[in-house]
Amino acid sequence: PMLRKLKKHKDWVWTVLLSHDQKHLYSSAGSKELYRWDYEEGELVTRFYGHHAAIFGLAEHPQKKQLASASWDGTVRIWNSHSGNEVQILTPRGAMQAICYSPDGKFLVVADKGGNIYIYETKNWQKEREFQAHAGGIYALKFQKTEEGLMLLSGGADGYLKFWGWERIMGKAFRP
């Protein structure tokens, strides 16, 4: 049975994210809306303003009160997750679709509809890596700890799921 029903978006809801503390829910829509909800009360708490197109990806920093959003407007925006204030704007290239933080929070990984992955360090927001990962849009990014080490998983429009060794990606001689 359904436990809650929340309605404020004017358009398709593309992504939802429950905060690490499970007190807030973030949602984004095709009409550039980004909201933070009180999960228990079901009330809208914060509206985030800044994107000019649909928001397809959300990621919460593992330690900081920080939310990252990826949009088809070609930007990745970093927000104070509670106030809704914009902290940083990244402009990789093209329409952004997927996003995730590394487990230690030191890196933000974003992907675009052209199949490219961009890796930013979160201390100074410098781009560390950029590479073609798929022959088409990337719709899923996720970090996973395995027996082989930390992996970055990507899923693309080309039908592939790809497993990238994180240490190898961040090595000096990396070539996809």
C-alpha positions in Angstrom: 0.0 0.0 0.0 1.1 3.6 -0.7 2.4 5.4 2.3 2.8 9.0 0.9 1.8 11.0 -2.1 3.6 14.3 -2.9 2.5 16.7 -5.6 4.2 20.0 -6.6 5.9 19.2 -9.9 4.4 20.5 -13.1 6.1 18.0 -15.3 7.6 14.5 -15.3 9.6 13.6 -12.2 13.0 12.4 -13.5 14.8 11.5 -10.3 14.3 11.2 -6.5 16.8 10.9 -3.8 16.3 10.1 -0.1 18.9 11.9 2.1 21.5 9.9 4.0 19.8 10.8 7.3 16.4 9.8 5.7 14.8 13.1 6.9 14.5 14.7 3.4 13.6 13.7 -0.1 14.9 15.5 -3.1 13.1 15.4 -6.4 13.7 16.9 -9.8 11.5 17.3 -12.9 11.6 18.0 -16.6 10.5 21.6 -16.0 13.8 22.5 -14.2 12.2 22.1 -10.8 14.3 20.9 -7.9 12.7 20.4 -4.5 13.6 19.3 -1.0 10.8 17.7 1.0 10.4 16.8 4.7 10.1 13.1 4.3 8.1 12.5 7.5 5.6 15.4 7.0 5.4 15.2 3.3 5.8 19.0 3.0 7.9 21.0 0.5 10.8 22.6 2.5 13.1 24.2 -0.1 13.0 25.1 -3.8 16.3 25.3 -5.7 16.5 27.9 -8.5 19.1 28.0 -11.2 18.7 25.4 -13.9 17.3 26.3 -17.2 16.3 22.8 -18.5 15.3 19.4 -17.2 17.3 18.0 -14.2 18.2 14.3 -14.8 20.5 13.5 -11.9 20.9 14.1 -8.2 23.7 13.2 -5.8 24.2 13.9 -2.1 27.7 14.4 -0.7 28.5 11.6 1.8 29.6 13.9 4.6 28.7 17.6 3.7 25.3 19.2 3.5 25.8 19.4 -0.3 23.6 18.3 -3.2 24.7 18.1 -6.8 22.3 18.3 -9.8 23.0 17.4 -13.4 20.9 19.1 -16.1 20.3 19.2 -19.8 21.2 22.9 -19.6 24.8 21.8 -19.7 25.5 22.6 -16.1 26.2 20.7 -12.9 25.1 22.8 -9.9 26.4 22.3 -6.4 23.9 23.4 -3.7 23.8 23.8 0.1 21.3 21.0 0.5 19.4 22.8 3.3 19.4 26.4 2.3 19.1 25.8 -1.4 21.9 28.3 -2.1 24.1 27.6 -5.0 27.7 26.9 -4.0 29.3 26.1 -7.4 28.5 25.8 -11.1 30.4 23.4 -13.3 30.1 23.5 -17.1 31.5 20.3 -18.5 30.1 20.2 -22.0 26.7 19.1 -23.4 23.6 17.9 -21.7 24.3 16.3 -18.3 22.3 13.1 -17.4 23.9 11.2 -14.5 25.9 12.1 -11.4 27.4 10.5 -8.3 29.9 11.3 -5.5 32.8 9.0 -4.7 32.3 7.2 -1.4 34.8 9.4 0.3 33.3 12.6 -1.2 36.6 13.7 -2.7 35.3 13.4 -6.3 32.1 14.2 -8.3 31.5 12.1 -11.4 29.1 13.4 -14.1 28.1 12.0 -17.5 26.5 13.6 -20.5 24.2 12.5 -23.4 27.3 12.2 -25.7 28.7 9.3 -23.6 31.4 11.3 -21.8 32.4 11.0 -18.2 33.8 14.0 -16.3 35.5 13.7 -12.9 35.9 16.7 -10.6 37.7 16.9 -7.3 35.4 18.5 -4.8 38.0 20.6 -2.8 38.6 23.2 -5.6 36.2 21.9 -8.3 39.0 21.2 -10.7 38.3 18.8 -13.5 40.7 15.8 -13.1 39.6 13.5 -15.9 37.4 13.5 -19.0 36.9 10.5 -21.3 34.5 9.0 -23.8 33.0 6.0 -22.0 30.0 5.0 -24.1 28.8 5.4 -27.7 25.7 7.4 -26.7 24.2 8.9 -23.5 25.1 7.7 -20.1 22.0 7.3 -17.9 23.5 5.6 -14.8 26.5 6.1 -12.7 27.3 4.4 -9.4 30.3 3.5 -7.2 30.5 0.0 -5.9 33.1 -1.6 -3.6 34.0 -5.0 -4.8 36.7 -7.6 -4.0 38.6 -6.2 -7.0 38.5 -2.7 -5.4 36.4 0.4 -5.9 34.5 0.3 -9.2 32.7 3.0 -11.1 29.7 1.5 -12.9 28.2 3.2 -16.0 25.2 2.3 -18.0 24.6 3.8 -21.5 22.3 4.1 -24.4 24.7 1.8 -26.3 23.3 -1.1 -24.2 26.5 -1.6 -22.3 27.1 -1.7 -18.5 30.8 -0.9 -18.0 32.9 -1.5 -14.9 35.8 0.9 -14.4 38.5 0.3 -11.8 38.7 3.6 -9.9 42.4 3.4 -9.1 43.1 2.7 -12.8 40.9 5.7 -13.9 42.7 8.0 -11.5 46.1 6.7 -12.5 48.4 8.8 -14.7 48.4 6.4 -17.7 44.7 5.8 -17.9 43.1 5.3 -21.3 39.6 4.0 -21.7 
